[in-house]
Amino acid sequence: MPSEFDIIQRYFSRPVTGTVLGIGDDAAIIAPNPDMELAVSTDTMVSGRHFFEDADPYKLGYKSLAVNLSDMAAMGVKPRWVTLSITLPRNLVESHEIWLSKFADGFYELAKHHQVALIGGNTTCGALNIGVQIIGEIEKGQFLRRSGAKSGDDIWVSGYLGDAALALKYMLREIDLTDYEADYCLSALHMPTARVELGQHLVGLVHCAIDISDGLVADLGHILASSKQAAIVRFDSLPCSTVMKRHRSLPLAQHCLLAGGDDYELCFTAPRENRSSIECIAQKFEIPLTCIGEVTRGEGLYVMDGRGREMKIEKKGYDHFTS
């Protein structure tokens, strides 16, 4: 069985650029560009909580980085460096070294696409647990935050909502999908798209942003709480894939759209006068950007159906300690 240092050397020690000192010492050394600020975030993925034990290792490596890139996207930040701390079960290392190779390939493919360098981390033995810390750069004072929403702002979301949550319901056998529908939704769940370029192009146009990881209602609620504002969202305006449209009338699908989580799309608010500029960005990147409601004075989030009636939302989103 390979040692801890064999694993690091064999799977997680690839050449890096833009770094003073990478993997191999007690710490990495990075040199930020002048007049830039650093943004730092971290996420942990735990077997049995964030993914099933038999998850495809390539897709798991890909997603473990994607969810961190999404945090950078939400703040308009350019991601530069990551560290990886991975806890591996002994039996996995003993009998499935191919698992490590595939996990590393998935992780590095996405890192290469976004020009992000893996510069360090830690490897240990135990229940499968993946922790990634990401560091990015942005011009001083230009970062997006959650607390900037203003009354009268449009509320926008990127991409489509609910497909990843629908995939999880399918895996739990709570809904039947055709083979095509299942493949589409499972791709959204296992290999989400981090809207990194979009986030950087929204800087200067929007008042605030967040990535939708726990569900639209929960994450938009964070914006409203931080900004001390209220909002009205039109359920019929929520952007849906063709798969979701087929199931949209089901209560389970409505839950996926509003509170399912794992979308990793961006939700942001912007002044109405910037609508045309935002629509131009949508065309440039060929990403659906949909206005779903508006920010108002007061407190709370109100979701209205097609007849203008308030919808009752029993579960607002995912919470690790109540779900």
Protein Blocks (a to p, Z undefined) as FASTA:
>chain_A
ZZfklmmmmmmmccdehiabdchiabdcddddehiacddddddddehklpcfklcfklmm
mmmmmmmmmmmmmnopacfbdcddddddfklmmmmmmlmmmmmmmmmmmmmmnopacfbd
cddeddddddddddddddehiaccfklccehiacddehjehklmmmmmmmnopaccdfkl
mmmmmmmmmmccdffklmmmmgojambdcddfkbjklmmmmmmmmnopaddddfklpccd
fklmmmmmpmklmmmmmmngjnlpacddddfklmmmmmmmmmmnopacddfbdcdededj
ddddfkopacddfbfbdcfklZZ
